Amino acid sequence: VALAGFVVPASFDKEGVAGLLVDVQLSFSDAAAGSEVKRHEPYFRSLVFGVLSDVLADRSRPEIDEPALTTGIKDALNRALPRASIRTVALENLRLL
């Protein structure tokens, strides 16, 4: 499942970064979970946006850590699904603004 077109603004005190653009690609161990994400896409997009926002707001991390992003997204989505069904999270077209 592709969740494309995230535009996440950075906080004002994040030096040198105005925000990020990214597309998120999900694969599932359970086909029903993919259907669930598609059916409730706005909800799952809000979870992904929250993780991206939190990482950008974290002043203890001067760099954007892609493995931390993918792990955070996977954990947040798996908590929201009945079974931990997210197999992989891939970030595509990741760009800092």
C-alpha positions in Angstrom: 0.0 0.0 0.0 1.4 3.4 -0.9 0.8 6.4 1.3 2.1 9.2 -0.9 2.7 12.9 -0.6 3.5 13.6 3.0 4.6 17.2 3.6 5.7 17.7 7.2 6.8 21.2 8.4 9.6 21.3 10.9 9.4 23.3 14.1 10.9 26.8 13.9 13.9 25.9 16.0 15.0 23.0 13.8 18.0 24.6 12.3 18.5 24.3 8.6 15.4 22.3 8.0 12.0 23.7 7.0 10.3 20.3 6.7 10.4 17.1 4.7 8.6 15.4 1.8 8.2 11.7 1.7 6.2 8.8 0.2 5.6 5.8 2.4 5.3 2.2 1.0 3.9 -0.5 3.3 4.0 -4.3 2.9 1.9 -6.6 5.0 2.2 -10.1 6.4 -1.6 -10.3 6.3 -3.7 -9.2 3.3 -6.6 -8.2 5.5 -4.4 -5.5 7.2 -3.7 -3.9 3.8 -7.4 -3.7 3.1 -7.9 -2.2 6.6 -5.3 0.5 5.9 -6.9 1.3 2.6 -10.4 1.5 4.1 -9.2 3.8 6.9 -6.5 5.6 5.1 -7.0 9.1 6.7 -6.5 7.5 10.1 -3.4 5.6 9.2 -2.0 8.7 7.4 -2.4 10.7 10.6 -0.4 8.1 12.5 2.4 8.3 10.0 2.3 12.1 10.0 2.5 12.1 13.8 5.7 9.9 13.7 7.3 12.1 11.1 6.4 15.3 13.0 7.8 13.9 16.3 11.1 13.0 14.6 11.4 16.4 13.1 10.6 18.1 16.4 13.2 16.0 18.3 16.0 18.5 19.1 18.2 15.8 20.4 18.5 14.4 16.9 20.2 16.9 14.6 20.0 14.5 11.7 17.0 12.8 10.2 17.5 9.2 10.9 15.8 7.1 8.2 15.9 3.8 10.2 14.3 5.6 13.2 11.5 6.9 10.9 10.8 3.5 9.4 10.8 1.8 12.8 8.6 4.4 14.4 6.1 4.2 11.6 6.0 0.4 11.7 5.5 0.4 15.5 2.7 3.0 15.4 0.9 1.2 12.6 1.3 -2.2 14.2 -0.2 -0.9 17.5 -3.2 0.3 15.5 -3.9 -2.9 13.7 -5.5 -6.0 15.3 -2.4 -8.1 14.6 1.1 -6.7 14.1 0.8 -7.1 10.3 3.2 -4.5 8.9 6.1 -6.4 7.4 8.1 -3.5 6.0 8.0 0.2 5.7 9.9 1.9 2.9 10.5 5.6 2.6 10.6 6.8 -1.0 11.5 10.2 -2.4 12.6 11.5 1.0 13.7 15.1 0.8 14.5 17.7 3.4 13.3 21.2 2.7 
